[in-house]
Amino acid sequence: MKYKRILLKLSGESLMGDKLFGIDNNRLSEYADQIKLVHDKGVQIAIVIGGGNIFRGVQAEQGGMDRTHGDYMGMLATMINAMALQASLESKGIQSRLQSAIEMKEIAEPYIRRKALRHLEKGRVIIFGAGTGNPYFTTDSAASLRAIEINAEVILKGTRVDGIYTEDPEKNPNATKFDVISFDDVYKKGLNVMDMTAFTLCKENRLPIVVFDMDTPGNLNKVLLGEKVGTTVCD
Ligand code: GTP
């Protein structure tokens, strides 16, 4: 396998599958199958999951709600997804631990970096819920931060698109996909990979990002086999 320790960022919205809201059980199970495949090969896996299928802080602000309040609701939404993912992983026989950035000790361990490392070393999948625990940060920022903290070799950002394009491929059918692109070129070309806070954290810590289509079964395994899937952002 190309990487021994990864941080997998999953999108909450993708968990909806074909539904308009919430969690699609087939999609959830399919994600867990993909994770199991690489876990069985000994890859150490940490996961951060978004909450956009349930609640988005930014939209709440547009509706007149205080941004901070909305962001905390979004963090709770990530915990719902994290718990669903944990249940699905465990139903397939994968040991996992859930750590929350906001203390809710009846349902999850608090985030403790050294404990997270021990879980990884013991072969448990670790899921980090509740984002960074702070408003004004996205779950992409949580993914970058946790990846750096646990010395992950890469962030694998699972999305619905199969990589980074020169332009939005839905608007311009002639847009082409990058296989590899540097952090500097992403800035220069104004490409949208992650929000700037998350992206800068990766750049400053030389943490490569692979953007790939997680909704195609088998893709996670292909990324780890080093196949040409998605786009890699690196120095
Ligand atoms: P090691 O003993 O270090 O190998 O790890 P472990 O996770 O098996 O041990 P621990 O005794 O810490 O945890 C046993 C179970 O309790 C695991 O399922 C943990 O996720 C869970 N657990 C540990 N701390 C907490 C907590 O603060 N809140 C909740 N809800 N569960 C916890």
Residues whose N, C-alpha, C, O or C-beta is under 5 A from the ligand:
A	BS01	GTP	R97 K105 E106 I107 A108 E109 P110
